[in-house]
Amino acid sequence: MPSGDRLLCIVYAVIAVGALIATWGTENLKFFALPNNGGALGFIALAYANPAAASIANDLVFLLLAAFTLMIVEAKRLGVRFVWVYMLLSVAVAISVMFPLFMIARQLKIAAQRPRS
């Protein structure tokens, strides 16, 4: 694999790991450890607790829709398998984790399809 592709995959991986730590490694685990947290529905309700939080939550919903559209189109174009897993885990884990992982799979397909010099 060319060094440019390798570097891009490393950057995506670092973003995914950082996002996992920032979401599940700290904040989400704290929330779910709270007594009477309301589970996933309580989490969503708190995402809309005030206008600022609601703005960010809405922004993430529309980003998620745009990312899903890109993921489906690129998966079909390049032959990336199991795109539905990335989409499902984007909601269950975090889009900031799964989108970079999808981008790694995408970049690997692009690199594999590129003519060798």
Backbone atoms as SQL, in Angstrom:
CREATE TABLE atoms (id INTEGER PRIMARY KEY, chain TEXT, resi INTEGER, resn TEXT, atom TEXT, x REAL, y REAL, z REAL);
INSERT INTO atoms VALUES
  (1, 'A', 1, 'MET', 'N', 0.851, -1.175, 0.000),
  (2, 'A', 1, 'MET', 'CA', 0.000, 0.000, 0.000),
  (3, 'A', 1, 'MET', 'C', 0.896, 1.237, 0.000),
  (4, 'A', 2, 'PRO', 'N', 0.591, 2.197, -0.863),
  (5, 'A', 2, 'PRO', 'CA', 1.387, 3.429, -0.894),
  (6, 'A', 2, 'PRO', 'C', 1.359, 4.148, 0.454),
  (7, 'A', 3, 'SER', 'N', 2.433, 4.870, 0.735),
  (8, 'A', 3, 'SER', 'CA', 2.559, 5.529, 2.038),
  (9, 'A', 3, 'SER', 'C', 1.455, 6.555, 2.282),
  (10, 'A', 4, 'GLY', 'N', 0.968, 7.209, 1.230),
  (11, 'A', 4, 'GLY', 'CA', -0.121, 8.175, 1.396),
  (12, 'A', 4, 'GLY', 'C', -1.395, 7.509, 1.889),
  (13, 'A', 5, 'ASP', 'N', -1.702, 6.337, 1.334),
  (14, 'A', 5, 'ASP', 'CA', -2.881, 5.584, 1.778),
  (15, 'A', 5, 'ASP', 'C', -2.697, 5.098, 3.209),
  (16, 'A', 6, 'ARG', 'N', -1.515, 4.614, 3.512),
  (17, 'A', 6, 'ARG', 'CA', -1.219, 4.121, 4.863),
  (18, 'A', 6, 'ARG', 'C', -1.364, 5.255, 5.883),
  (19, 'A', 7, 'LEU', 'N', -0.812, 6.407, 5.561),
  (20, 'A', 7, 'LEU', 'CA', -0.897, 7.555, 6.467),
  (21, 'A', 7, 'LEU', 'C', -2.350, 7.977, 6.686),
  (22, 'A', 8, 'LEU', 'N', -3.125, 7.997, 5.619),
  (23, 'A', 8, 'LEU', 'CA', -4.532, 8.368, 5.740),
  (24, 'A', 8, 'LEU', 'C', -5.288, 7.378, 6.631),
  (25, 'A', 9, 'CYS', 'N', -5.011, 6.091, 6.473),
  (26, 'A', 9, 'CYS', 'CA', -5.641, 5.076, 7.328),
  (27, 'A', 9, 'CYS', 'C', -5.233, 5.260, 8.788),
  (28, 'A', 10, 'ILE', 'N', -3.986, 5.611, 9.026),
  (29, 'A', 10, 'ILE', 'CA', -3.520, 5.850, 10.399),
  (30, 'A', 10, 'ILE', 'C', -4.234, 7.062, 10.996),
  (31, 'A', 11, 'VAL', 'N', -4.375, 8.122, 10.213),
  (32, 'A', 11, 'VAL', 'CA', -5.083, 9.318, 10.692),
  (33, 'A', 11, 'VAL', 'C', -6.521, 8.964, 11.055),
  (34, 'A', 12, 'TYR', 'N', -7.203, 8.223, 10.175),
  (35, 'A', 12, 'TYR', 'CA', -8.580, 7.802, 10.471),
  (36, 'A', 12, 'TYR', 'C', -8.633, 6.950, 11.737),
  (37, 'A', 13, 'ALA', 'N', -7.673, 6.054, 11.907),
  (38, 'A', 13, 'ALA', 'CA', -7.648, 5.185, 13.092),
  (39, 'A', 13, 'ALA', 'C', -7.442, 5.996, 14.369),
  (40, 'A', 14, 'VAL', 'N', -6.557, 6.972, 14.322),
  (41, 'A', 14, 'VAL', 'CA', -6.316, 7.828, 15.493),
  (42, 'A', 14, 'VAL', 'C', -7.589, 8.605, 15.846),
  (43, 'A', 15, 'ILE', 'N', -8.282, 9.107, 14.830),
  (44, 'A', 15, 'ILE', 'CA', -9.543, 9.815, 15.075),
  (45, 'A', 15, 'ILE', 'C', -10.560, 8.875, 15.719),
  (46, 'A', 16, 'ALA', 'N', -10.678, 7.657, 15.200),
  (47, 'A', 16, 'ALA', 'CA', -11.641, 6.688, 15.743),
  (48, 'A', 16, 'ALA', 'C', -11.329, 6.347, 17.195),
  (49, 'A', 17, 'VAL', 'N', -10.062, 6.117, 17.504),
  (50, 'A', 17, 'VAL', 'CA', -9.675, 5.790, 18.885),
  (51, 'A', 17, 'VAL', 'C', -9.935, 6.987, 19.803),
  (52, 'A', 18, 'GLY', 'N', -9.552, 8.173, 19.365),
  (53, 'A', 18, 'GLY', 'CA', -9.814, 9.375, 20.163),
  (54, 'A', 18, 'GLY', 'C', -11.301, 9.579, 20.401),
  (55, 'A', 19, 'ALA', 'N', -12.109, 9.353, 19.372),
  (56, 'A', 19, 'ALA', 'CA', -13.559, 9.498, 19.506),
  (57, 'A', 19, 'ALA', 'C', -14.135, 8.459, 20.459),
  (58, 'A', 20, 'LEU', 'N', -13.629, 7.235, 20.398),
  (59, 'A', 20, 'LEU', 'CA', -14.108, 6.188, 21.304),
  (60, 'A', 20, 'LEU', 'C', -13.801, 6.552, 22.755),
  (61, 'A', 21, 'ILE', 'N', -12.601, 7.057, 22.983),
  (62, 'A', 21, 'ILE', 'CA', -12.221, 7.473, 24.340),
  (63, 'A', 21, 'ILE', 'C', -13.086, 8.651, 24.797),
  (64, 'A', 22, 'ALA', 'N', -13.297, 9.622, 23.906),
  (65, 'A', 22, 'ALA', 'CA', -14.055, 10.826, 24.271),
  (66, 'A', 22, 'ALA', 'C', -15.541, 10.552, 24.483),
  (67, 'A', 23, 'THR', 'N', -16.076, 9.520, 23.839),
  (68, 'A', 23, 'THR', 'CA', -17.504, 9.229, 23.988),
  (69, 'A', 23, 'THR', 'C', -17.732, 8.134, 25.018),
  (70, 'A', 24, 'TRP', 'N', -17.313, 6.933, 24.720),
  (71, 'A', 24, 'TRP', 'CA', -17.568, 5.808, 25.622),
  (72, 'A', 24, 'TRP', 'C', -16.556, 5.707, 26.744),
  (73, 'A', 25, 'GLY', 'N', -15.333, 6.115, 26.507),
  (74, 'A', 25, 'GLY', 'CA', -14.309, 5.994, 27.536),
  (75, 'A', 25, 'GLY', 'C', -14.526, 6.915, 28.710),
  (76, 'A', 26, 'THR', 'N', -15.321, 7.951, 28.502),
  (77, 'A', 26, 'THR', 'CA', -15.550, 8.896, 29.596),
  (78, 'A', 26, 'THR', 'C', -17.035, 9.174, 29.783),
  (79, 'A', 27, 'GLU', 'N', -17.616, 9.898, 28.885),
  (80, 'A', 27, 'GLU', 'CA', -18.950, 10.462, 29.107),
  (81, 'A', 27, 'GLU', 'C', -20.081, 9.436, 29.103),
  (82, 'A', 28, 'ASN', 'N', -20.152, 8.568, 28.120),
  (83, 'A', 28, 'ASN', 'CA', -21.273, 7.621, 28.055),
  (84, 'A', 28, 'ASN', 'C', -21.265, 6.655, 29.228),
  (85, 'A', 29, 'LEU', 'N', -20.098, 6.189, 29.615),
  (86, 'A', 29, 'LEU', 'CA', -20.023, 5.284, 30.764),
  (87, 'A', 29, 'LEU', 'C', -20.472, 5.989, 32.043),
  (88, 'A', 30, 'LYS', 'N', -20.105, 7.261, 32.190),
  (89, 'A', 30, 'LYS', 'CA', -20.564, 8.035, 33.352),
  (90, 'A', 30, 'LYS', 'C', -22.087, 8.131, 33.368),
  (91, 'A', 31, 'PHE', 'N', -22.670, 8.401, 32.198),
  (92, 'A', 31, 'PHE', 'CA', -24.125, 8.534, 32.121),
  (93, 'A', 31, 'PHE', 'C', -24.810, 7.227, 32.497),
  (94, 'A', 32, 'PHE', 'N', -24.390, 6.124, 31.894),
  (95, 'A', 32, 'PHE', 'CA', -25.065, 4.852, 32.136),
  (96, 'A', 32, 'PHE', 'C', -24.799, 4.307, 33.538),
  (97, 'A', 33, 'ALA', 'N', -23.799, 4.839, 34.231),
  (98, 'A', 33, 'ALA', 'CA', -23.545, 4.451, 35.622),
  (99, 'A', 33, 'ALA', 'C', -24.450, 5.201, 36.598),
  (100, 'A', 34, 'LEU', 'N', -25.074, 6.269, 36.141),
  (101, 'A', 34, 'LEU', 'CA', -25.975, 7.040, 37.007),
  (102, 'A', 34, 'LEU', 'C', -27.208, 6.212, 37.354),
  (103, 'A', 35, 'PRO', 'N', -27.672, 6.297, 38.599),
  (104, 'A', 35, 'PRO', 'CA', -28.920, 5.606, 38.939),
  (105, 'A', 35, 'PRO', 'C', -30.104, 6.279, 38.235),
  (106, 'A', 36, 'ASN', 'N', -31.066, 5.482, 37.836),
  (107, 'A', 36, 'ASN', 'CA', -32.283, 5.993, 37.180),
  (108, 'A', 36, 'ASN', 'C', -31.963, 6.889, 35.984),
  (109, 'A', 37, 'ASN', 'N', -31.015, 6.468, 35.152),
  (110, 'A', 37, 'ASN', 'CA', -30.595, 7.289, 34.018),
  (111, 'A', 37, 'ASN', 'C', -31.588, 7.275, 32.857),
  (112, 'A', 38, 'GLY', 'N', -32.523, 6.349, 32.859),
  (113, 'A', 38, 'GLY', 'CA', -33.511, 6.294, 31.780),
  (114, 'A', 38, 'GLY', 'C', -33.035, 5.541, 30.559),
  (115, 'A', 39, 'GLY', 'N', -31.839, 4.989, 30.618),
  (116, 'A', 39, 'GLY', 'CA', -31.311, 4.213, 29.496),
  (117, 'A', 39, 'GLY', 'C', -31.119, 5.058, 28.252),
  (118, 'A', 40, 'ALA', 'N', -31.269, 4.417, 27.098),
  (119, 'A', 40, 'ALA', 'CA', -31.059, 5.108, 25.823),
  (120, 'A', 40, 'ALA', 'C', -32.056, 6.251, 25.642),
  (121, 'A', 41, 'LEU', 'N', -33.299, 6.043, 26.076),
  (122, 'A', 41, 'LEU', 'CA', -34.297, 7.116, 25.949),
  (123, 'A', 41, 'LEU', 'C', -33.961, 8.302, 26.849),
  (124, 'A', 42, 'GLY', 'N', -33.440, 8.028, 28.035),
  (125, 'A', 42, 'GLY', 'CA', -32.994, 9.103, 28.915),
  (126, 'A', 42, 'GLY', 'C', -31.830, 9.870, 28.317),
  (127, 'A', 43, 'PHE', 'N', -30.938, 9.145, 27.663),
  (128, 'A', 43, 'PHE', 'CA', -29.794, 9.758, 26.990),
  (129, 'A', 43, 'PHE', 'C', -30.282, 10.713, 25.905),
  (130, 'A', 44, 'ILE', 'N', -31.221, 10.240, 25.082),
  (131, 'A', 44, 'ILE', 'CA', -31.757, 11.074, 24.002),
  (132, 'A', 44, 'ILE', 'C', -32.499, 12.279, 24.577),
  (133, 'A', 45, 'ALA', 'N', -33.278, 12.072, 25.626),
  (134, 'A', 45, 'ALA', 'CA', -34.009, 13.186, 26.245),
  (135, 'A', 45, 'ALA', 'C', -33.043, 14.259, 26.732),
  (136, 'A', 46, 'LEU', 'N', -31.940, 13.851, 27.339),
  (137, 'A', 46, 'LEU', 'CA', -30.966, 14.835, 27.826),
  (138, 'A', 46, 'LEU', 'C', -30.231, 15.534, 26.687),
  (139, 'A', 47, 'ALA', 'N', -30.154, 14.883, 25.530),
  (140, 'A', 47, 'ALA', 'CA', -29.546, 15.537, 24.368),
  (141, 'A', 47, 'ALA', 'C', -30.378, 16.735, 23.922),
  (142, 'A', 48, 'TYR', 'N', -31.644, 16.765, 24.343),
  (143, 'A', 48, 'TYR', 'CA', -32.544, 17.873, 24.013),
  (144, 'A', 48, 'TYR', 'C', -32.936, 18.666, 25.260),
  (145, 'A', 49, 'ALA', 'N', -32.072, 18.650, 26.275),
  (146, 'A', 49, 'ALA', 'CA', -32.377, 19.278, 27.564),
  (147, 'A', 49, 'ALA', 'C', -32.445, 20.797, 27.504),
  (148, 'A', 50, 'ASN', 'N', -31.756, 21.408, 26.555),
  (149, 'A', 50, 'ASN', 'CA', -31.793, 22.862, 26.418),
  (150, 'A', 50, 'ASN', 'C', -31.537, 23.205, 24.957),
  (151, 'A', 51, 'PRO', 'N', -31.761, 24.449, 24.553),
  (152, 'A', 51, 'PRO', 'CA', -31.605, 24.798, 23.138),
  (153, 'A', 51, 'PRO', 'C', -30.204, 24.527, 22.572),
  (154, 'A', 52, 'ALA', 'N', -29.170, 24.753, 23.352),
  (155, 'A', 52, 'ALA', 'CA', -27.808, 24.503, 22.856),
  (156, 'A', 52, 'ALA', 'C', -27.589, 23.012, 22.613),
  (157, 'A', 53, 'ALA', 'N', -28.000, 22.193, 23.570),
  (158, 'A', 53, 'ALA', 'CA', -27.853, 20.743, 23.417),
  (159, 'A', 53, 'ALA', 'C', -28.693, 20.247, 22.248),
  (160, 'A', 54, 'ALA', 'N', -29.910, 20.767, 22.105),
  (161, 'A', 54, 'ALA', 'CA', -30.791, 20.359, 21.010),
  (162, 'A', 54, 'ALA', 'C', -30.190, 20.724, 19.658),
  (163, 'A', 55, 'SER', 'N', -29.555, 21.880, 19.573),
  (164, 'A', 55, 'SER', 'CA', -28.909, 22.288, 18.327),
  (165, 'A', 55, 'SER', 'C', -27.805, 21.311, 17.941),
  (166, 'A', 56, 'ILE', 'N', -26.987, 20.934, 18.911),
  (167, 'A', 56, 'ILE', 'CA', -25.909, 19.974, 18.644),
  (168, 'A', 56, 'ILE', 'C', -26.492, 18.607, 18.293),
  (169, 'A', 57, 'ALA', 'N', -27.528, 18.175, 19.013),
  (170, 'A', 57, 'ALA', 'CA', -28.155, 16.880, 18.726),
  (171, 'A', 57, 'ALA', 'C', -28.738, 16.860, 17.317),
  (172, 'A', 58, 'ASN', 'N', -29.439, 17.926, 16.941),
  (173, 'A', 58, 'ASN', 'CA', -30.000, 17.999, 15.586),
  (174, 'A', 58, 'ASN', 'C', -28.903, 18.015, 14.535),
  (175, 'A', 59, 'ASP', 'N', -27.838, 18.738, 14.797),
  (176, 'A', 59, 'ASP', 'CA', -26.701, 18.781, 13.886),
  (177, 'A', 59, 'ASP', 'C', -26.149, 17.370, 13.676),
  (178, 'A', 60, 'LEU', 'N', -26.008, 16.611, 14.763),
  (179, 'A', 60, 'LEU', 'CA', -25.494, 15.242, 14.664),
  (180, 'A', 60, 'LEU', 'C', -26.434, 14.330, 13.890),
  (181, 'A', 61, 'VAL', 'N', -27.740, 14.513, 14.057),
  (182, 'A', 61, 'VAL', 'CA', -28.709, 13.700, 13.309),
  (183, 'A', 61, 'VAL', 'C', -28.540, 13.929, 11.811),
  (184, 'A', 62, 'PHE', 'N', -28.430, 15.178, 11.404),
  (185, 'A', 62, 'PHE', 'CA', -28.295, 15.464, 9.980),
  (186, 'A', 62, 'PHE', 'C', -26.917, 15.077, 9.444),
  (187, 'A', 63, 'LEU', 'N', -25.889, 15.205, 10.261),
  (188, 'A', 63, 'LEU', 'CA', -24.566, 14.706, 9.879),
  (189, 'A', 63, 'LEU', 'C', -24.614, 13.197, 9.689),
  (190, 'A', 64, 'LEU', 'N', -25.295, 12.512, 10.586),
  (191, 'A', 64, 'LEU', 'CA', -25.455, 11.065, 10.500),
  (192, 'A', 64, 'LEU', 'C', -26.145, 10.676, 9.195),
  (193, 'A', 65, 'LEU', 'N', -27.208, 11.385, 8.831),
  (194, 'A', 65, 'LEU', 'CA', -27.917, 11.094, 7.584),
  (195, 'A', 65, 'LEU', 'C', -27.024, 11.320, 6.366),
  (196, 'A', 66, 'ALA', 'N', -26.264, 12.397, 6.373),
  (197, 'A', 66, 'ALA', 'CA', -25.344, 12.663, 5.264),
  (198, 'A', 66, 'ALA', 'C', -24.249, 11.599, 5.200),
  (199, 'A', 67, 'ALA', 'N', -23.713, 11.217, 6.358),
  (200, 'A', 67, 'ALA', 'CA', -22.667, 10.189, 6.402),
  (201, 'A', 67, 'ALA', 'C', -23.211, 8.852, 5.926),
  (202, 'A', 68, 'PHE', 'N', -24.432, 8.493, 6.344),
  (203, 'A', 68, 'PHE', 'CA', -25.034, 7.236, 5.892),
  (204, 'A', 68, 'PHE', 'C', -25.204, 7.231, 4.377),
  (205, 'A', 69, 'THR', 'N', -25.632, 8.354, 3.818),
  (206, 'A', 69, 'THR', 'CA', -25.788, 8.451, 2.366),
  (207, 'A', 69, 'THR', 'C', -24.451, 8.220, 1.674),
  (208, 'A', 70, 'LEU', 'N', -23.413, 8.892, 2.148),
  (209, 'A', 70, 'LEU', 'CA', -22.078, 8.709, 1.580),
  (210, 'A', 70, 'LEU', 'C', -21.608, 7.265, 1.741),
  (211, 'A', 71, 'MET', 'N', -21.833, 6.685, 2.909),
  (212, 'A', 71, 'MET', 'CA', -21.385, 5.320, 3.166),
  (213, 'A', 71, 'MET', 'C', -22.057, 4.332, 2.212),
  (214, 'A', 72, 'ILE', 'N', -23.357, 4.489, 1.994),
  (215, 'A', 72, 'ILE', 'CA', -24.073, 3.579, 1.094),
  (216, 'A', 72, 'ILE', 'C', -23.571, 3.726, -0.333),
  (217, 'A', 73, 'VAL', 'N', -23.458, 4.956, -0.803),
  (218, 'A', 73, 'VAL', 'CA', -23.005, 5.210, -2.173),
  (219, 'A', 73, 'VAL', 'C', -21.585, 4.685, -2.381),
  (220, 'A', 74, 'GLU', 'N', -20.685, 5.010, -1.467),
  (221, 'A', 74, 'GLU', 'CA', -19.294, 4.578, -1.602),
  (222, 'A', 74, 'GLU', 'C', -19.146, 3.065, -1.433),
  (223, 'A', 75, 'ALA', 'N', -19.926, 2.471, -0.548),
  (224, 'A', 75, 'ALA', 'CA', -19.865, 1.016, -0.364),
  (225, 'A', 75, 'ALA', 'C', -20.279, 0.304, -1.647),
  (226, 'A', 76, 'LYS', 'N', -21.327, 0.791, -2.291),
  (227, 'A', 76, 'LYS', 'CA', -21.759, 0.186, -3.559),
  (228, 'A', 76, 'LYS', 'C', -20.727, 0.422, -4.652),
  (229, 'A', 77, 'ARG', 'N', -20.202, 1.622, -4.725),
  (230, 'A', 77, 'ARG', 'CA', -19.243, 1.975, -5.781),
  (231, 'A', 77, 'ARG', 'C', -17.955, 1.177, -5.666),
  (232, 'A', 78, 'LEU', 'N', -17.469, 1.002, -4.443),
  (233, 'A', 78, 'LEU', 'CA', -16.158, 0.382, -4.237),
  (234, 'A', 78, 'LEU', 'C', -16.224, -1.078, -3.798),
  (235, 'A', 79, 'GLY', 'N', -17.400, -1.543, -3.440),
  (236, 'A', 79, 'GLY', 'CA', -17.518, -2.921, -2.979),
  (237, 'A', 79, 'GLY', 'C', -17.134, -3.119, -1.523),
  (238, 'A', 80, 'VAL', 'N', -17.350, -2.102, -0.698),
  (239, 'A', 80, 'VAL', 'CA', -17.109, -2.243, 0.739),
  (240, 'A', 80, 'VAL', 'C', -18.263, -3.063, 1.306),
  (241, 'A', 81, 'ARG', 'N', -17.926, -4.175, 1.926),
  (242, 'A', 81, 'ARG', 'CA', -18.952, -5.077, 2.439),
  (243, 'A', 81, 'ARG', 'C', -19.406, -4.657, 3.840),
  (244, 'A', 82, 'PHE', 'N', -20.592, -5.103, 4.175),
  (245, 'A', 82, 'PHE', 'CA', -21.162, -4.937, 5.517),
  (246, 'A', 82, 'PHE', 'C', -21.305, -3.472, 5.937),
  (247, 'A', 83, 'VAL', 'N', -21.681, -2.616, 5.001),
  (248, 'A', 83, 'VAL', 'CA', -21.859, -1.199, 5.341),
  (249, 'A', 83, 'VAL', 'C', -22.924, -1.036, 6.426),
  (250, 'A', 84, 'TRP', 'N', -23.894, -1.938, 6.471),
  (251, 'A', 84, 'TRP', 'CA', -24.960, -1.856, 7.473),
  (252, 'A', 84, 'TRP', 'C', -24.393, -1.967, 8.889),
  (253, 'A', 85, 'VAL', 'N', -23.275, -2.700, 9.051),
  (254, 'A', 85, 'VAL', 'CA', -22.660, -2.827, 10.377),
  (255, 'A', 85, 'VAL', 'C', -22.107, -1.469, 10.825),
  (256, 'A', 86, 'TYR', 'N', -21.436, -0.774, 9.919),
  (257, 'A', 86, 'TYR', 'CA', -20.922, 0.564, 10.244),
  (258, 'A', 86, 'TYR', 'C', -22.076, 1.498, 10.622),
  (259, 'A', 87, 'MET', 'N', -23.186, 1.395, 9.883),
  (260, 'A', 87, 'MET', 'CA', -24.330, 2.263, 10.140),
  (261, 'A', 87, 'MET', 'C', -24.973, 1.939, 11.489),
  (262, 'A', 88, 'LEU', 'N', -25.184, 0.669, 11.764),
  (263, 'A', 88, 'LEU', 'CA', -25.786, 0.259, 13.036),
  (264, 'A', 88, 'LEU', 'C', -24.912, 0.688, 14.216),
  (265, 'A', 89, 'LEU', 'N', -23.607, 0.441, 14.094),
  (266, 'A', 89, 'LEU', 'CA', -22.704, 0.802, 15.186),
  (267, 'A', 89, 'LEU', 'C', -22.494, 2.312, 15.294),
  (268, 'A', 90, 'SER', 'N', -22.770, 3.048, 14.214),
  (269, 'A', 90, 'SER', 'CA', -22.720, 4.511, 14.291),
  (270, 'A', 90, 'SER', 'C', -23.743, 5.031, 15.283),
  (271, 'A', 91, 'VAL', 'N', -24.893, 4.371, 15.330),
  (272, 'A', 91, 'VAL', 'CA', -25.946, 4.772, 16.262),
  (273, 'A', 91, 'VAL', 'C', -25.669, 4.196, 17.650),
  (274, 'A', 92, 'ALA', 'N', -25.222, 2.944, 17.707),
  (275, 'A', 92, 'ALA', 'CA', -25.023, 2.269, 18.994),
  (276, 'A', 92, 'ALA', 'C', -23.747, 2.708, 19.710),
  (277, 'A', 93, 'VAL', 'N', -22.697, 2.980, 18.964),
  (278, 'A', 93, 'VAL', 'CA', -21.413, 3.370, 19.568),
  (279, 'A', 93, 'VAL', 'C', -21.245, 4.880, 19.419),
  (280, 'A', 94, 'ALA', 'N', -20.909, 5.327, 18.225),
  (281, 'A', 94, 'ALA', 'CA', -20.789, 6.762, 17.927),
  (282, 'A', 94, 'ALA', 'C', -20.430, 6.920, 16.458),
  (283, 'A', 95, 'ILE', 'N', -21.053, 7.877, 15.801),
  (284, 'A', 95, 'ILE', 'CA', -20.719, 8.163, 14.407),
  (285, 'A', 95, 'ILE', 'C', -19.266, 8.605, 14.302),
  (286, 'A', 96, 'SER', 'N', -18.758, 9.292, 15.322),
  (287, 'A', 96, 'SER', 'CA', -17.370, 9.770, 15.295),
  (288, 'A', 96, 'SER', 'C', -16.365, 8.630, 15.391),
  (289, 'A', 97, 'VAL', 'N', -16.818, 7.457, 15.805),
  (290, 'A', 97, 'VAL', 'CA', -15.964, 6.264, 15.839),
  (291, 'A', 97, 'VAL', 'C', -16.118, 5.485, 14.541),
  (292, 'A', 98, 'MET', 'N', -17.355, 5.229, 14.148),
  (293, 'A', 98, 'MET', 'CA', -17.606, 4.324, 13.031),
  (294, 'A', 98, 'MET', 'C', -17.336, 4.946, 11.669),
  (295, 'A', 99, 'PHE', 'N', -17.571, 6.246, 11.509),
  (296, 'A', 99, 'PHE', 'CA', -17.310, 6.850, 10.205),
  (297, 'A', 99, 'PHE', 'C', -15.829, 6.773, 9.841),
  (298, 'A', 100, 'PRO', 'N', -14.904, 7.098, 10.743),
  (299, 'A', 100, 'PRO', 'CA', -13.491, 6.919, 10.387),
  (300, 'A', 100, 'PRO', 'C', -13.137, 5.456, 10.093),
  (301, 'A', 101, 'LEU', 'N', -13.767, 4.512, 10.796),
  (302, 'A', 101, 'LEU', 'CA', -13.503, 3.096, 10.501),
  (303, 'A', 101, 'LEU', 'C', -14.013, 2.732, 9.108),
  (304, 'A', 102, 'PHE', 'N', -15.176, 3.267, 8.734),
  (305, 'A', 102, 'PHE', 'CA', -15.656, 3.067, 7.365),
  (306, 'A', 102, 'PHE', 'C', -14.683, 3.686, 6.367),
  (307, 'A', 103, 'MET', 'N', -14.172, 4.866, 6.692),
  (308, 'A', 103, 'MET', 'CA', -13.238, 5.534, 5.781),
  (309, 'A', 103, 'MET', 'C', -11.951, 4.733, 5.606),
  (310, 'A', 104, 'ILE', 'N', -11.540, 4.004, 6.637),
  (311, 'A', 104, 'ILE', 'CA', -10.386, 3.105, 6.500),
  (312, 'A', 104, 'ILE', 'C', -10.717, 2.006, 5.501),
  (313, 'A', 105, 'ALA', 'N', -11.881, 1.366, 5.670),
  (314, 'A', 105, 'ALA', 'CA', -12.290, 0.304, 4.743),
  (315, 'A', 105, 'ALA', 'C', -12.384, 0.844, 3.319),
  (316, 'A', 106, 'ARG', 'N', -12.914, 2.038, 3.179),
  (317, 'A', 106, 'ARG', 'CA', -13.024, 2.686, 1.866),
  (318, 'A', 106, 'ARG', 'C', -11.643, 2.924, 1.265),
  (319, 'A', 107, 'GLN', 'N', -10.727, 3.466, 2.067),
  (320, 'A', 107, 'GLN', 'CA', -9.390, 3.765, 1.564),
  (321, 'A', 107, 'GLN', 'C', -8.645, 2.498, 1.169),
  (322, 'A', 108, 'LEU', 'N', -8.834, 1.427, 1.921),
  (323, 'A', 108, 'LEU', 'CA', -8.205, 0.151, 1.571),
  (324, 'A', 108, 'LEU', 'C', -8.721, -0.360, 0.231),
  (325, 'A', 109, 'LYS', 'N', -10.024, -0.207, -0.025),
  (326, 'A', 109, 'LYS', 'CA', -10.594, -0.607, -1.320),
  (327, 'A', 109, 'LYS', 'C', -10.036, 0.255, -2.445),
  (328, 'A', 110, 'ILE', 'N', -9.944, 1.551, -2.216),
  (329, 'A', 110, 'ILE', 'CA', -9.391, 2.458, -3.233),
  (330, 'A', 110, 'ILE', 'C', -7.951, 2.072, -3.542),
  (331, 'A', 111, 'ALA', 'N', -7.167, 1.829, -2.503),
  (332, 'A', 111, 'ALA', 'CA', -5.758, 1.457, -2.699),
  (333, 'A', 111, 'ALA', 'C', -5.642, 0.133, -3.446),
  (334, 'A', 112, 'ALA', 'N', -6.509, -0.817, -3.131),
  (335, 'A', 112, 'ALA', 'CA', -6.456, -2.131, -3.781),
  (336, 'A', 112, 'ALA', 'C', -6.852, -2.052, -5.252),
  (337, 'A', 113, 'GLN', 'N', -7.717, -1.112, -5.603),
  (338, 'A', 113, 'GLN', 'CA', -8.182, -0.983, -6.985),
  (339, 'A', 113, 'GLN', 'C', -7.271, -0.110, -7.838),
  (340, 'A', 114, 'ARG', 'N', -6.355, 0.611, -7.199),
  (341, 'A', 114, 'ARG', 'CA', -5.452, 1.493, -7.925),
  (342, 'A', 114, 'ARG', 'C', -4.439, 0.652, -8.697),
  (343, 'A', 115, 'PRO', 'N', -4.185, 1.004, -9.965),
  (344, 'A', 115, 'PRO', 'CA', -3.172, 0.255, -10.730),
  (345, 'A', 115, 'PRO', 'C', -1.801, 0.355, -10.064),
  (346, 'A', 116, 'ARG', 'N', -1.103, -0.752, -10.039),
  (347, 'A', 116, 'ARG', 'CA', 0.248, -0.786, -9.453),
  (348, 'A', 116, 'ARG', 'C', 1.231, -0.130, -10.416),
  (349, 'A', 117, 'SER', 'N', 2.172, 0.641, -9.867),
  (350, 'A', 117, 'SER', 'CA', 3.171, 1.274, -10.736),
  (351, 'A', 117, 'SER', 'C', 4.402, 0.422, -10.841);
